Amino acid sequence: MSGITRRDMARLGLGVGLGLAAASGCGERDGQGGPPGSRGAPRLIGDGSTSYTGEQPRQPSSPTPLEPGETPPQFVVFSWDGAGELGKGLFPRFLELARAHDAHMTFFLSGLYLLPESKKRLYRPPQNPVGASDIGYLTDEHIKETLECVRTAWLDGHEIGTHFNGHFCAGPGSVADWGPEDWREEIEQARSFVKSWRTHTGWHNHPSLPFDYDRELIGGRTPCLLGQENLLPVARELGWRYDASSPGGVQRWPRRKGGVWDLPLQSIPFPGHRFEVLSMDYNMMANQSGNSTRAPSYNYPGWRVLATESYLAGFRRAYETNRAPLFIGNHFEEWNGGIYMDAAEEALRRIADMPDVRLVSFRQFVDWLDVQHPAILAGLRTLEVGEQPEGGWSAFLRPQKHARSGT
């Protein structure tokens, strides 16, 4: 980690996505997509690792433009970096939570999580040795669990994005120094590991993933929130619709950057402190335990409450004022006794049933953005963090108020 301070790590959301084994279980439930084959015969793609099975189930109704004077929904996106199931039951835990609250999420899958370590020399990371990875490789059993969870997640209506591959954050070869051609190469490898896992594993009888990844993949989040500047031209070239890699965002309505929607993690209140924290579990941990993942356990109850209240404070600030979307990033980790998993779950439970709240994936959010009138979006962007619309929403979004605004 040479050259990166603790403050840098806290700011950038540096996380690695590793863990220890425990029980899993990500099988589909009755009525949640059905068992393999229940949606009709899939049209296999390539070696059968992926397939086309029709339109994705469990999607919200088609988005519509805001009516003049209508209050905007409060969008909240829970997203997961790495999105591997390492036998700890965290992936299925949050799938079950999402089902219970009719929530949708985005899972940024690391391509290497579907590549056996025995085949690691197939990975040629830009500016790094062949087979290198700062997050390691999963065991065969954990690859199978991850496949099961990713399959179930998509059938439950969640989005499968990318967290790329080797997670290089520091030193020579860091993604911070990659150029567009490096990103192009990394993305193509991430896609190939998802699209060819049957060939790489030899598990030809294992159920295929029920989606065409070339169509499914419309955005991602870079390791440690680094390297967005050189990624964006490639993202636009590939037809991606958003990127969630920008560090240090604030709770305002988003705009496009480099031709794609820029959906950053955001600074949110950190109760009891004079500074704000980035809306990610790793950043809360970095500010509580100085990056220690196993701090003394007597701290856990208070830290759990603080992490929960931080998420909720960010939610309330937007919900009660400018209705800017809230973006939350997490890892399937049990850092400091799993308190950040508990905080994310408690926050979701407490906001899920509030009026006007929509718990969506990034894909679903940009679907909504893309049907809004540009003048309305421009008007929403004029609201600062924590700023209420003058005269209330009925006056602020009245017809023609923003007709001359830009896009």
TANOR-V436152 format. One record per residue. N is the residue number from 1. OMEGA is omega in radians with two decimals (none if undefined). D_FIRST is the distance of its C-alpha to the first C-alpha in whole Angstrom. Layout:
n:N omega:OMEGA d_first:D_FIRST
n:N omega:OMEGA d_first:D_FIRST
//
This chain:
n:1 omega:-3.08 d_first:0
n:2 omega:3.07 d_first:4
n:3 omega:3.14 d_first:6
n:4 omega:3.14 d_first:6
n:5 omega:3.08 d_first:8
n:6 omega:3.12 d_first:10
n:7 omega:3.09 d_first:13
n:8 omega:-3.11 d_first:11
n:9 omega:3.11 d_first:9
n:10 omega:-3.11 d_first:13
n:11 omega:-3.00 d_first:14
n:12 omega:3.11 d_first:13
n:13 omega:-3.06 d_first:14
n:14 omega:3.12 d_first:10
n:15 omega:-3.01 d_first:12
n:16 omega:3.06 d_first:12
n:17 omega:3.07 d_first:16
n:18 omega:3.13 d_first:17
n:19 omega:-3.13 d_first:19
n:20 omega:-3.02 d_first:22
n:21 omega:3.02 d_first:26
n:22 omega:-3.11 d_first:29
n:23 omega:3.13 d_first:32
n:24 omega:3.11 d_first:32
n:25 omega:-3.06 d_first:35
n:26 omega:-3.08 d_first:34
n:27 omega:-3.14 d_first:38
n:28 omega:3.09 d_first:40
n:29 omega:3.04 d_first:42
n:30 omega:3.12 d_first:46
n:31 omega:-3.13 d_first:46
n:32 omega:3.12 d_first:43
n:33 omega:3.06 d_first:43
n:34 omega:3.14 d_first:45
n:35 omega:3.14 d_first:45
n:36 omega:3.10 d_first:44
n:37 omega:-3.05 d_first:47
n:38 omega:-3.13 d_first:48
n:39 omega:-3.08 d_first:47
n:40 omega:-3.08 d_first:49
n:41 omega:3.12 d_first:48
n:42 omega:3.00 d_first:45
n:43 omega:-3.04 d_first:45
n:44 omega:3.13 d_first:43
n:45 omega:3.12 d_first:40
n:46 omega:-3.11 d_first:39
n:47 omega:-3.14 d_first:39
n:48 omega:3.08 d_first:39
n:49 omega:3.10 d_first:36
n:50 omega:-3.09 d_first:37
n:51 omega:3.03 d_first:40
n:52 omega:-3.09 d_first:42
n:53 omega:-3.12 d_first:44
n:54 omega:3.14 d_first:45
n:55 omega:-3.10 d_first:43
n:56 omega:3.12 d_first:41
n:57 omega:3.02 d_first:42
n:58 omega:3.06 d_first:42
n:59 omega:3.07 d_first:41
n:60 omega:3.08 d_first:43
n:61 omega:-3.10 d_first:46
n:62 omega:-3.11 d_first:45
n:63 omega:3.13 d_first:44
n:64 omega:3.11 d_first:47
n:65 omega:3.02 d_first:46
n:66 omega:3.02 d_first:47
n:67 omega:3.09 d_first:50
n:68 omega:3.13 d_first:51
n:69 omega:-3.11 d_first:51
n:70 omega:3.07 d_first:49
n:71 omega:3.12 d_first:46
n:72 omega:3.00 d_first:42
n:73 omega:2.99 d_first:41
n:74 omega:3.13 d_first:38
n:75 omega:3.03 d_first:35
n:76 omega:3.12 d_first:32
n:77 omega:2.95 d_first:30
n:78 omega:-3.12 d_first:28
n:79 omega:-2.99 d_first:25
n:80 omega:-3.13 d_first:23
n:81 omega:-3.14 d_first:20
n:82 omega:3.05 d_first:20
n:83 omega:3.02 d_first:23
n:84 omega:3.05 d_first:23
n:85 omega:-3.06 d_first:26
n:86 omega:3.06 d_first:24
n:87 omega:-3.12 d_first:27
n:88 omega:3.10 d_first:27
n:89 omega:-3.08 d_first:29
n:90 omega:3.09 d_first:27
n:91 omega:3.12 d_first:28
n:92 omega:3.11 d_first:32
n:93 omega:-3.08 d_first:32
n:94 omega:2.96 d_first:31
n:95 omega:3.12 d_first:33
n:96 omega:3.10 d_first:36
n:97 omega:3.14 d_first:35
n:98 omega:3.11 d_first:35
n:99 omega:-3.08 d_first:39
n:100 omega:-3.06 d_first:40
n:101 omega:3.12 d_first:39
n:102 omega:-3.11 d_first:40
n:103 omega:3.01 d_first:36
n:104 omega:-3.06 d_first:34
n:105 omega:3.02 d_first:31
n:106 omega:3.12 d_first:28
n:107 omega:3.13 d_first:26
n:108 omega:-3.05 d_first:23
n:109 omega:2.99 d_first:24
n:110 omega:-3.09 d_first:21
n:111 omega:-3.11 d_first:23
n:112 omega:3.14 d_first:21
n:113 omega:3.05 d_first:23
n:114 omega:3.13 d_first:26
n:115 omega:3.13 d_first:25
n:116 omega:3.14 d_first:26
n:117 omega:3.11 d_first:24
n:118 omega:3.12 d_first:27
n:119 omega:-3.01 d_first:27
n:120 omega:3.14 d_first:23
n:121 omega:2.99 d_first:24
n:122 omega:3.14 d_first:26
n:123 omega:3.12 d_first:22
n:124 omega:-3.06 d_first:22
n:125 omega:3.10 d_first:18
n:126 omega:3.04 d_first:19
n:127 omega:3.12 d_first:17
n:128 omega:-3.14 d_first:15
n:129 omega:3.09 d_first:17
n:130 omega:3.09 d_first:20
n:131 omega:-3.12 d_first:20
n:132 omega:3.06 d_first:16
n:133 omega:3.10 d_first:14
n:134 omega:3.05 d_first:11
n:135 omega:3.11 d_first:14
n:136 omega:-3.11 d_first:16
n:137 omega:3.13 d_first:20
n:138 omega:2.98 d_first:22
n:139 omega:3.11 d_first:25
n:140 omega:-3.12 d_first:29
n:141 omega:3.14 d_first:30
n:142 omega:3.01 d_first:27
n:143 omega:3.13 d_first:28
n:144 omega:3.11 d_first:31
n:145 omega:3.11 d_first:30
n:146 omega:3.08 d_first:28
n:147 omega:-3.14 d_first:31
n:148 omega:-3.12 d_first:33
n:149 omega:3.12 d_first:32
n:150 omega:3.12 d_first:31
n:151 omega:-3.13 d_first:35
n:152 omega:-3.13 d_first:36
n:153 omega:-3.12 d_first:33
n:154 omega:3.12 d_first:35
n:155 omega:3.06 d_first:39
n:156 omega:3.07 d_first:38
n:157 omega:-3.13 d_first:37
n:158 omega:-3.14 d_first:34
n:159 omega:3.05 d_first:32
n:160 omega:3.07 d_first:29
n:161 omega:-3.14 d_first:27
n:162 omega:2.97 d_first:24
n:163 omega:3.10 d_first:20
n:164 omega:-2.99 d_first:20
n:165 omega:-2.88 d_first:18
n:166 omega:3.02 d_first:15
n:167 omega:-3.13 d_first:13
n:168 omega:-3.01 d_first:10
n:169 omega:-3.01 d_first:8
n:170 omega:3.06 d_first:6
n:171 omega:3.10 d_first:7
n:172 omega:-3.14 d_first:11
n:173 omega:3.13 d_first:12
n:174 omega:3.10 d_first:11
n:175 omega:3.10 d_first:13
n:176 omega:-3.09 d_first:13
n:177 omega:-3.12 d_first:15
n:178 omega:3.03 d_first:17
n:179 omega:-3.13 d_first:21
n:180 omega:-3.13 d_first:24
n:181 omega:3.07 d_first:25
n:182 omega:3.13 d_first:21
n:183 omega:3.13 d_first:22
n:184 omega:3.14 d_first:25
n:185 omega:-3.14 d_first:24
n:186 omega:-3.14 d_first:22
n:187 omega:-3.14 d_first:24
n:188 omega:3.10 d_first:27
n:189 omega:3.10 d_first:25
n:190 omega:3.11 d_first:24
n:191 omega:-3.08 d_first:28
n:192 omega:3.13 d_first:29
n:193 omega:3.07 d_first:27
n:194 omega:-3.04 d_first:29
n:195 omega:-3.06 d_first:32
n:196 omega:-3.09 d_first:33
n:197 omega:3.09 d_first:31
n:198 omega:3.11 d_first:35
n:199 omega:-3.06 d_first:35
n:200 omega:-3.12 d_first:31
n:201 omega:-3.04 d_first:32
n:202 omega:-3.10 d_first:36
n:203 omega:-3.02 d_first:37
n:204 omega:3.10 d_first:40
n:205 omega:3.13 d_first:41
n:206 omega:-3.09 d_first:39
n:207 omega:3.11 d_first:39
n:208 omega:2.98 d_first:38
n:209 omega:-2.94 d_first:36
n:210 omega:-3.12 d_first:38
n:211 omega:3.03 d_first:37
n:212 omega:-3.01 d_first:37
n:213 omega:3.10 d_first:33
n:214 omega:3.09 d_first:34
n:215 omega:-3.07 d_first:36
n:216 omega:-2.99 d_first:34
n:217 omega:3.14 d_first:30
n:218 omega:3.13 d_first:31
n:219 omega:-3.13 d_first:27
n:220 omega:3.04 d_first:24
n:221 omega:-3.09 d_first:20
n:222 omega:3.04 d_first:17
n:223 omega:3.07 d_first:14
n:224 omega:3.14 d_first:12
n:225 omega:-3.11 d_first:15
n:226 omega:2.94 d_first:14
n:227 omega:-3.05 d_first:17
n:228 omega:-3.04 d_first:20
n:229 omega:-3.13 d_first:22
n:230 omega:3.06 d_first:22
n:231 omega:-2.98 d_first:22
n:232 omega:3.10 d_first:26
n:233 omega:3.12 d_first:28
n:234 omega:3.11 d_first:27
n:235 omega:3.13 d_first:28
n:236 omega:3.12 d_first:31
n:237 omega:-3.12 d_first:32
n:238 omega:-3.14 d_first:32
n:239 omega:3.08 d_first:34
n:240 omega:-3.07 d_first:31
n:241 omega:3.14 d_first:32
n:242 omega:2.95 d_first:29
n:243 omega:-3.08 d_first:25
n:244 omega:-2.99 d_first:23
n:245 omega:-3.03 d_first:20
n:246 omega:3.08 d_first:21
n:247 omega:2.98 d_first:19
n:248 omega:3.06 d_first:21
n:249 omega:3.11 d_first:24
n:250 omega:-3.06 d_first:27
n:251 omega:3.02 d_first:30
n:252 omega:3.11 d_first:32
n:253 omega:-2.99 d_first:34
n:254 omega:3.06 d_first:32
n:255 omega:3.08 d_first:33
n:256 omega:3.10 d_first:32
n:257 omega:-3.10 d_first:29
n:258 omega:3.08 d_first:30
n:259 omega:3.11 d_first:33
n:260 omega:3.11 d_first:31
n:261 omega:3.12 d_first:31
n:262 omega:-3.03 d_first:27
n:263 omega:-2.99 d_first:27
n:264 omega:2.83 d_first:24
n:265 omega:-2.91 d_first:22
n:266 omega:2.98 d_first:24
n:267 omega:-3.14 d_first:24
n:268 omega:-3.13 d_first:26
n:269 omega:3.09 d_first:28
n:270 omega:-2.97 d_first:26
n:271 omega:-3.14 d_first:29
n:272 omega:-3.13 d_first:29
n:273 omega:3.12 d_first:27
n:274 omega:3.13 d_first:27
n:275 omega:3.09 d_first:25
n:276 omega:-3.09 d_first:24
n:277 omega:3.10 d_first:21
n:278 omega:-2.99 d_first:20
n:279 omega:-3.12 d_first:22
n:280 omega:-3.12 d_first:20
n:281 omega:-3.10 d_first:19
n:282 omega:-3.11 d_first:16
n:283 omega:3.06 d_first:16
n:284 omega:3.10 d_first:19
n:285 omega:-3.11 d_first:17
n:286 omega:-3.14 d_first:14
n:287 omega:3.12 d_first:17
n:288 omega:-3.02 d_first:19
n:289 omega:3.11 d_first:17
n:290 omega:3.12 d_first:14
n:291 omega:3.05 d_first:12
n:292 omega:3.13 d_first:14
n:293 omega:-3.13 d_first:16
n:294 omega:3.09 d_first:19
n:295 omega:3.11 d_first:20
n:296 omega:-2.97 d_first:23
n:297 omega:3.13 d_first:26
n:298 omega:3.10 d_first:28
n:299 omega:-2.90 d_first:26
n:300 omega:-3.10 d_first:26
n:301 omega:3.14 d_first:30
n:302 omega:3.13 d_first:29
n:303 omega:3.11 d_first:25
n:304 omega:3.12 d_first:27
n:305 omega:-3.13 d_first:30
n:306 omega:3.14 d_first:28
n:307 omega:3.11 d_first:25
n:308 omega:-3.10 d_first:29
n:309 omega:3.09 d_first:30
n:310 omega:3.07 d_first:28
n:311 omega:-3.09 d_first:28
n:312 omega:3.10 d_first:32
n:313 omega:3.07 d_first:32
n:314 omega:3.09 d_first:30
n:315 omega:-3.07 d_first:33
n:316 omega:-3.12 d_first:36
n:317 omega:3.11 d_first:35
n:318 omega:-3.05 d_first:35
n:319 omega:-3.06 d_first:38
n:320 omega:-3.10 d_first:40
n:321 omega:-2.96 d_first:39
n:322 omega:3.13 d_first:38
n:323 omega:3.05 d_first:38
n:324 omega:3.11 d_first:34
n:325 omega:3.08 d_first:33
n:326 omega:3.13 d_first:30
n:327 omega:-3.12 d_first:27
n:328 omega:3.12 d_first:25
n:329 omega:-3.09 d_first:22
n:330 omega:3.04 d_first:21
n:331 omega:3.06 d_first:20
n:332 omega:-3.06 d_first:22
n:333 omega:3.09 d_first:20
n:334 omega:3.12 d_first:22
n:335 omega:3.11 d_first:19
n:336 omega:3.05 d_first:21
n:337 omega:3.11 d_first:24
n:338 omega:-3.03 d_first:24
n:339 omega:-3.12 d_first:25
n:340 omega:2.98 d_first:23
n:341 omega:3.11 d_first:25
n:342 omega:-3.12 d_first:28
n:343 omega:3.13 d_first:28
n:344 omega:-3.14 d_first:28
n:345 omega:-3.11 d_first:31
n:346 omega:3.12 d_first:33
n:347 omega:3.14 d_first:32
n:348 omega:-3.12 d_first:33
n:349 omega:-3.02 d_first:36
n:350 omega:3.14 d_first:37
n:351 omega:-2.95 d_first:37
n:352 omega:-3.01 d_first:38
n:353 omega:3.13 d_first:42
n:354 omega:-3.10 d_first:42
n:355 omega:3.05 d_first:44
n:356 omega:-3.11 d_first:43
n:357 omega:3.06 d_first:39
n:358 omega:3.08 d_first:38
n:359 omega:-2.93 d_first:35
n:360 omega:2.97 d_first:34
n:361 omega:3.05 d_first:32
n:362 omega:3.11 d_first:31
n:363 omega:-3.13 d_first:33
n:364 omega:3.12 d_first:36
n:365 omega:-3.13 d_first:35
n:366 omega:2.99 d_first:35
n:367 omega:3.13 d_first:38
n:368 omega:3.14 d_first:39
n:369 omega:-3.01 d_first:38
n:370 omega:3.12 d_first:40
n:371 omega:-3.14 d_first:43
n:372 omega:3.09 d_first:43
n:373 omega:-3.11 d_first:45
n:374 omega:-3.13 d_first:43
n:375 omega:3.10 d_first:45
n:376 omega:3.12 d_first:44
n:377 omega:3.11 d_first:40
n:378 omega:3.09 d_first:41
n:379 omega:3.11 d_first:42
n:380 omega:-3.12 d_first:40
n:381 omega:3.12 d_first:37
n:382 omega:-3.13 d_first:39
n:383 omega:3.12 d_first:38
n:384 omega:3.10 d_first:36
n:385 omega:3.09 d_first:33
n:386 omega:-3.13 d_first:36
n:387 omega:3.08 d_first:39
n:388 omega:3.12 d_first:42
n:389 omega:-3.11 d_first:44
n:390 omega:3.14 d_first:47
n:391 omega:-3.10 d_first:50
n:392 omega:-3.05 d_first:48
n:393 omega:-3.10 d_first:47
n:394 omega:3.10 d_first:51
n:395 omega:-3.04 d_first:51
n:396 omega:-3.12 d_first:48
n:397 omega:3.13 d_first:48
n:398 omega:-3.11 d_first:52
n:399 omega:3.07 d_first:53
n:400 omega:-3.10 d_first:53
n:401 omega:-3.08 d_first:51
n:402 omega:-3.04 d_first:48
n:403 omega:-3.10 d_first:50
n:404 omega:-3.11 d_first:49
n:405 omega:3.09 d_first:45
n:406 omega:-3.13 d_first:43
n:407 omega:none d_first:41
//
